[in-house]
Amino acid sequence: MNAARSLHELITIALGEARDVVTLRRCTQAVCRATGVTGTPLVRLTTVVSEAGEHLLGTQDLTAELCLEESDAVAVAVRFRWREERRPSDALLAAAARLLDATRLEPVTDNGRHELVLCQRAPAPAGPVRELAADVRERLAGTDTAADLIDALRTQNRQLLAALEESERQHEELQRLNAELEETNAGVMALYSELTSELQATNSGVVALYAELEDKTRQLEVAHESKTRFWANVSHELRSPVNSVISLARLLLDAGADPLSDEQRQQVALVQASGSTLLALVDELLDVAKAESGRLEPHPVDTDLRSLLHQLRGTLRGTAQPGVALHIPDESQWGPLLTDEVMLTRILRNVLSNALKFTTEGSVTLTVTEVDGDSGPRFVFRVQDTGVGIPADELDRVFEEFYQVRGPHQRGRAGTGLGLPYARRLTQLLGGSLTLGSEVGVGTTVVVDIPALSARPMPEATAEPAATVEPAPAAPAYDSRAESAGAGPGLAAPDVPLTERGGPPEPSPHAAVNSVVVVDDDETFVAGFRTLLTAYAGSVTVVTDSALAVGTVERERPDIVFLDLNMPGTDGYEVSRLLAANPATARVPVVVLTALEPADVDRTRLAQVRLVLNKSRLTSAGLAAAVRQTALRPPQSFAIDSPAPPRTEERR
């Protein structure tokens, strides 16, 4: 409201005593309602106006003018004017500045009058502001808003006196009534005095409370944003070393590696399984951070429920304690299910894992039921266990992040306290609900209710016309041998010295390409990846500084460039763009290697990339297929965007 202001006066009230402040408050409320200012803005303006009126009461020629200010917006304004040298308190001015849209302490005018203006923005009127002002004035004139209870009683007194003059016969009765009315007047005056004192105390408390609540709200918002950024940053930083651990274990377990003893193979498998578990936890932390920031979105696909449950059965059977039976249905007569398969798998895995963790005897049973709801068919997943149970006073707290029910049952059962909160958050993203019931010593029942047919997402736009896009080969298949050995998906990365340019002394006789360039700042990953490449490439050049990538590719003219996305300085997206823009490197095939999940890859910026491969899911056989397919692909099919890997839960 910094443009030139037009004023439309509504009413002016002289403030000489406390009841005049009450009249001002009522008039302010009436003007606010007439102009569409309601709720919290109305309470704020009337509260500050009352506080200012009480503070300035007693100054010479004190008046309060109610008006509409018209500039770049319309506002309800209350203008206090007085002659005496008296300045409102700093506390009042600070509170008014926080609670109202505008607060102005005008300079002293030529006639020596001081002026304090308090403004609250109003909704834009349907017609001219002058018509709105006329309507408000008419409303004020047609009601008794400006009159207080004392004025009403005086009116009654005048009417009684007129009745005395009209009829002598009622003289004594009127005197009695007049005495009663004067007694009532005294009571009303006492009531006004009491209410005024209470109103002053309430106004001061409300102003202070509003200020404190707004400060606390801002602090909570800052703390929440900081926590979400911390989770996301730490989780991203953890992915690289965890991927290296999984990759090293995979290399040691690979069929082409040096043979291991049974005990060594078992130990390496345990390392890989632990790394995969840690990677799954990191992914859950990332998903929680994405969900809180509104960046985690479901991607519904046609879901094979029988296959999903079969996978859960195989994954979780080994986690059950001795004497505990795990029952998961194996049927095929379910109706269609269109949902985010990864999210549903994680929900059920978390709930079942939690049940198995705290069940020492008896059973954990999953039942699946199809029901017809008001909004369409739904699937209800019910997990019932015979475990330790949860106390009634802690049923709500188990859905707080990082909270764990304390007790002897926790010994030897480490956890983060994220399982149930994470499962409920994912269920809500799928449009469903997760509820829990439990009894100590009897067991716990968790019910997950989701729609059977979620909305299918719109297809992603490609960078090139559809006619020029050739389907890319599917992502390498998951290595079932690593799974059977207890290992999770990953790519080998042994700890060997890294040089600026290296490769085997002699090209491999089975090499699919002569020269390869790898651009990646993760030296541990690159070391293991280069070892794998020696089986398929005659020469491997490593670039750990992305700023040198284009020059190296232009000099080496390789058959393939393997490019990481997350690098300091020039990231992989920019390197890909620079390679495509340089005539000397534009026709060199580029394959992206990244630890990011498919949903986090901006494919619109990778139009010139042949394939997008996930580091944690790449196997030796998959790498060989990618090298052969990329090397054999003709140059005219350059503009390819790799499809996302299948939306199935591969982490163990």
N, C-alpha and C positions, 0 to 999 in steps of 0.2 A: 504493500500500500504506500508506494513512494511517489506516485503520480499526483498531479494537482487534485485537491480534494474539494468536493461539493458537499455542503451540509444541508440536511433537511431536519429542522427542529421539530421535535415531537411534544415535549413538555418540559417545563422548568419548575423545580421544587426548591423552596427556601428551606434550609436546614438549620433550625434553631434549637431543637431538642431531640431526645432519643426517638420519640415516636415518628418524627419526620424521616429518620433513617429507615424505619420499618416501611413507611410509605414509599420511599425511594426503592427499597428492595422489591416491593410488590410491583411497582411500575416497571422496573427492569425485567422482572420475570414475564410480565404481560407483553412487553415489547419483544423480548426474545422469542416467545411462543408465536407471536403474530408474524415474525420475520423468518420463522423456520429454524431458529437456534434452539436445540433441545439437548437432552442428555447431559453428558459431561461438560461440553462448552457452556451450557446454561448455568450449571452449578458453579463452574469456575468464575464466570463473570459476576453473578449475583453475590458470590462469597467475597470476591475482592472488592466489589463496589461497597458492600456493607462494611468491610474492614476499613476502607478508605474513609467512608462517611463518619464512622465512629472516631477515627483518628483525627480528622479535621474538625469535628464538632466543637463549637465554641469560638472559632475564628470569625473575624468581622465580615459581614455580608456574605456568608457562605451559601452558595447555591449549587445545585446539580442539574445540568441540562442533559436530557436524553434526546439523542438525535441519530440519524442515519448518515454515515459518511460514505460518499461515492467517489472512488478513484479507479484504480485498476480492478477493484473488487468492492463489494458492499459489506459494511460492518456496522454493528450496533455500537455506538459510542456513548460514554458517560463523561461529561466535561464538568469537573469541579472547579469553581472560581471563588476566590476570597481575597481580601485586601491586606490582612495582617501579615507581618514577616514571619512565616512559619512554613517549614519544609517537611514534607512527608518523610517518615523514617526510611533509612536505607533498607531495612529488612522488608518493609512493605513494598518498596519499589522493586527489590530483587525478586520477591515472591510473585508480584504482578507480572514481571518480565518473563518468568518461567511459565506461568499458567495461561497468559493471554497472548493473543496474536500481536498486539501492539500496545505499548505503554509510553506516553510522552509527558515530560514535565516541561511545559512551554516557558519561554522567557517572560519576564514581567512586562506587561503592556504599558502604554503611555498613561493610562488612568490608574496605574499602580496595582492592577489586579494580577494575582498569580493564577495559574491554570494547570490542572492535572487531567490528562485524557487517558481513558481506559477503553480499549477496543477489542471486540471479538468478531471474527469474520462470520458472515451469514451466507446462506446459499443464494445463488444468483436468482433474482425474482423473474417471474414470467413476463412482466411488463416493465414500464419505466419506474425508476426508483421514486420519483415524485408521487406517482399514483400509490405506490406501496406506503409512502410516508403519510399521505392523506388518509388512507384506510386505517393505519395504525392510530393516528390522531382521533379519528372517529370512534374507534374502539375504546380508546382511553376515555373519551368524553362520554360514551354511552354506558360505562360501567362505574362501579364504586371503587375501582382500584386505588384511586388517589385518596380516598377517604379511609380513615382508620376507625376502629371501634369507638373511640371517644367522640368522633364527629357524629357517628350514628346515634349514640346516646343523647348527645345534645339536640339532635333533630327530634328525638322522641320527647325530650323536655319541652321543646318549643310547641310541639303538637299538644302536649298536656296543658301547657299554659293557655294556649288558644281555646282549649275546651273549657278551662276555668272561666274565661271571659264570656264564652257563649252561654254558660249555664251556671247561675249562682246556686242552683239546687244541688250541683255536684261539687261544690267548693271544698267541703270537708274531705270527701273521698279523694279528690285530686291532690289535696295536701298530703294525705297519707301515701298516695302513689308517688308523689314527688319526693317524699322522704325516703321511700324505698329505692327509688331510682338513684338518688344521691348516694345512698349506701352502696348500691351496685356500682356506681361510678368509682367510689373509693376502692372497691374490690378489684375493678378492672384496672385502675391505675397501679395498684399493687402488683397485679398479675403482669401488666406491661413492664414494670420495673424488673420483676423477676425474669421474665422472658428475655428482656434486653441484656441482662447480665449473662444469662445462659448462652444467648446468641453470640455475644462477644467472645466468650470462651470457646464456643464451638467453631466460630469463624477462624480464630487464631489456630486452633488445633487442626482444622481441615486444610488450611493453607500450608501449614508445616507438613502435614501428612502427604498432601499431593506432591510437594517438592521432594520429600524423602522417597516416596514411591517411584517417582520418575528417575531419580538418581539410581535407586536400586535396580530398576528395570534396565537402564543403560549398562550398569555394571554386569548384570546377568547376561545380557546380549553379547557383550565383549568377551566374557568368560566362556560362553558357549561357542562362539566363533573360534576362539583360541584353542579350545579343546578339540573341535572338529578338525582344524588345520593340523594340530599336533598328531592326531590319530592318522590322518591321511599321509602326512610327511614321513612319520616314523614307519608306517606300513610300507610305503614305497621304498624307503631306504633298506628295509629288511628283505625285500624280494630278491635283490641281486645276490647277497651272500647266501641266502637259503637256496636259490637256484644253483649256485656253484656247488653247494654241498650235495644236492640231489644229483647234479650232473657228474660229479666225481664218483659217487657211488654207482651210477649207471654205467660209467666207463669201466669200472672195475668188474662189474657183473656182466658186461657185454660178452657175447660168445667169441668175439675175435680178440679179447684181451688175454693176458697171461693167465694160465689156470690158477685157481685159488683152491685151498683146502676147504673141506666142508665147513670147518669152524670159521675160517676167514670169510667164506661166502655168507654164512649166517650172520656174522658180525656186520659185514658191509650192508646186508639186507636190512638189518635193524637200523643202521645209520640212515639209509635211504628212507625207510618207513617213518622214522622220527622226523627227518627233514620234510617229508610230504605232509605229516601232521602239522608241523610248524607253518608250512606254506599255506595250508588250509586255514589255520588260525589267522594268519596275516591277511588272507583274502576276506575273512569274516570281519576283521577290523576295518578294512577298506570299505566293505559294503555298509557297515554301520555308519562310518563317516559319510559315505555317499548318501545314505538314506536320510541322515540328519540335515544334510545340506540340500536335499531335494534332487540329487543327481543320479539316484539309483532307480531305474525304470525297468519294469518287467517286459520280457520279450516273449509273448505267447507263441507256442508251437504245438502241433499235434503230438500229444504225449502218449507213449505206449506205457500204460500204468503197470502192466504185468512185468515188462522188462525193468522198469524203475524199481519195483518192489523186489525183483530177483536180485538186482544189484545191491540193494540195501541188505537183503538177507545174507548174501555172500560176504559183504563188508563187515557186518556187525556180529555175525555168529561167533566169531572168535573172541569177541570182547565180553561175552556173557560169563559170569562167574560160575564155578562148578555147582551143579545142582539147579541152575536156573534155565528154564526152557524159553526159547525165543520163537514166537508164533507170528509169522507174516503170511498172509494169504497168497495163494498161487492160482488165481482164476483168470479166465480170458473173456468172460461174458459181460464186461463193463461197457457202458456207453462211451461216446467220444469225450475226450478231455483235452481242451485247448487252454494251456496255461504255460507259465514259465517253468520249464522242466528243472532247470538248475535250482531255482528258488524253492520249488516244492521238495526236491531231493534234500536240500540243506535243512528245510524245516523238519521233515520227518527224521533225518539223520540226527539232528540235535535233540529232538524229543525222545527218540528211541535210545540214543546214547546216554541221555540223562537218566532214563528209567533203568537201563542195565547197570549203570554206575552205582545206583543206590538200592539194588535188589540183590539180596544175598541168598534167597531161597524162594522157590515158587516159580513164577513165570512173568514174562513181559509179552503182551498180546496186542497186535495191531489188527483192527477191523476196519473195513472200508464199506461205506453205505452210500447208495445213490438216493437222493430225495428230490422232490419237486417243490421248490420254493416259490415265493411270490414273484421273484424276478427271473425265474427260470430254473433249470436243473442245477443241482449242487452235489459236490462230493463231501462226505463227512468222514474224516480219519480219526479214529478213537484209539489212543494208546493207553492201556491199562496195565499196571504193575502191582506186585504184591510186596513192594519195598517198604522202607522205613516210614514213609509219609512225611507230611509237612504240617507243623502246628498251624492252627486256624489264624492266629494273630500275625503270621508271616506269609500268608497266601498272596497278599498283594505285593509284598516287598521282594518276592522272588523275581518279579518282572523289572526290578531296578537294575540298571547296568552295574556289574561288578559286585552285586550283593550275593552272599552265600549264607545259607542257614547253618549256624554253628552247632556243633555237637560231635559226639564220638564217631558218627557215621562219616565224618569228613577225613578221618585219619587215612593216609595213604591214597586219597582220591583228590589229587590236585585239580584245580579248575580255575577259570577266569571269572565266572559269574556272568558270562555273556550269552550262554546257550538259550535260555528261555526268552530274554529280552530280544535277542536277535531273531529267534523263530517267530515271535509275535509281530515284530516289525515287518518281516518278509511276508507273513500272512496278510497283514493289512495292505501291503503293496499289491497283493494278488486280489484284493477286494473281498477278503474273508475275515474270519475272526478266530482267535485262539483263546480258549477258556480252560481253567484248571480247577479240579476239585481233589481234596486229599483228606486223609484221616491218619493220624499217627498210629503206627503199628499195623495198619490195614493195607495201605497202598495209596497210589495216586492215579488219577485219570485225567488225561489231556485230550481235548477235542479240538481238531482243526477243521474248520468249515470254509470251503472255498467254492466260487462259482465254477461250473463245469465248462463254460464257454466264455473265456475272457476275450476282450476286443483284440483283434489281430492288428499289429502295428503297420503303419504305412511303409511301403518299400523305400529303401534309401536311394537318393538320386546319385547317378554316376557322373563322373567328370566329363566323359565323352558320350556322343550319341550312342543309342543302344545298338545300332547297326555295326559299330566299330569295336564292340566289346566282345571278346572271345572268352568263354568260360574257362576259368583257371582250374588246374587239377586240385582235387580234394586234399585237405591237410593230411599229413602222414598218419597212418593208423596208430592207435595206442598199442604199445608193446605188451602183449599179455604175458610174455615170459617174465618180464620185470615184475608184473603184478603177482604172479605165482610165487616169485621168490621173496615176496614181502616188500618189494621196492615200489616207490611211486614214480610218476613220470618225471623226466628231466633230461639234461644233456651233459655229457661228461666234461669235466674241466680240471684235469690234473695240474698239480703245481709244478710247472717247468719254467725255465728262464724264458723271458720274452725279449725278442730283439726287434729292431725296426723293420727288417726284412728277413724272412727265414723260410724254411721249408726243408724237406728231406734232401739229403745229398743227391739222391737219384730219383727221378720221377717214378711213381708207382706204375707197374706194368698194366694195372687196371684203371688208370686215370681216365675219367670221362671228359675232363677239360685240361688245357695246358696252363693256364695262368688264372688265379683267383685273388681278389683284394677283399680283406675284411676290415670294416670300419666300426670299431667298438672300443669304448674307454674302459671296459671291465677286463682288466688284464688276466684275472683268474679264469673267467669264462673263455676269453680268447685263446689262452694257452691250451685248454682242453679241446676247444672247437678246432683249432689248427691241427691238433693231433688227429682228429677224426677226418679232416679234409685231406690229409696226406694220402688217404686211400683212394680219393677220387680226383685229385688235382695234382698236376705236375709241379706247380709252384704256388706258394701262399705268401702274400704280402700283407702285413698287419699295419694298420694306421690307428693309433690310439688318440691322436689329436685330430678332431673332425675338421679343423681349419685347413689341414693338409690333404683332405680327402680328394677334392676335385683335381688338384695338381698331380697326385699320385695316380689316379685313374687315367688321366690324360697321358701320363708318361708310360704307364705299364700296359695300357690297352688290354685289360683282362677279359676273360670270357664271361665271368660273373662277378658282381659286387654284392657282398653280404653286408647289410647296413643296419646298425642299431638305431633306435629312435630317441631314447632318452640319453643325451650326452650334454656335458657342460659347453657353454658357448654356442656354436652352431649345431643345432639338433639335427636328427635324421631327416625330418621333413624338409628342412632348408637345404641339406646336402642333396636330397633327391631332386629338389627343384633346380639347384645349380647344375647338377649333372645333366638334366634334361634340357636346360637352356644352353649348354655348351655344345656346339656342333661336333667337337672332337670326342665327346663322351655320351652324346644323346642316345646312341644306339647300343650302348653297353647294358646288358640285362642287369636289373637290380632286384635283389631278394631281401626283404626286411626280416630281421630276427629281433624279436622283442619279448620282454617279460610281461608286457601289458596284456590285459584281457581283451578279447575282440571288441567288446563294447566301448573300450577306452581308446581305441585306435581311430584317428580321424582319417577315414579312407578317402575323403574328398581331396585331401592333400597328397595322395599317393597314386595319382592317376597313371604315372609312368612306371609303376612297380609291378614286376611279374607275379610275385608271391609274397604273402605275409605269413610267416611261420612263428609259432609260439615257442620260446626257448624251453619252457618247462615241459613241453609235450613232444619235443623232437627226439627221435631215435636215430640210430645209425642207419637202419634201413630207410627210414623216412628221409634222411639227408641225402642218401644215394639217389632216391627217386626224384627229389627236388632238383639235384644237380643235373641228372640226365634230362628231365623234362624241360628245365630252363635252358640247357645248352642246345637242345634239339628244336626249341620253339623258333619259328621264323621271325625275322626282325619286324615284319609288317604287323605282327600281333602284339606289339609292344604295350599299347595302352590297356592294361588289364588291372582290375582291382580284385584281389583275392577275396573269396567269400569267407565269412566268419567260420571258425571251426564248429562242428556240431554242438548244439546246446545240450550236452550231457555232462553229468557230474563225474569227472575222471579222477579227482583227488581222493586219496585214501587216508 
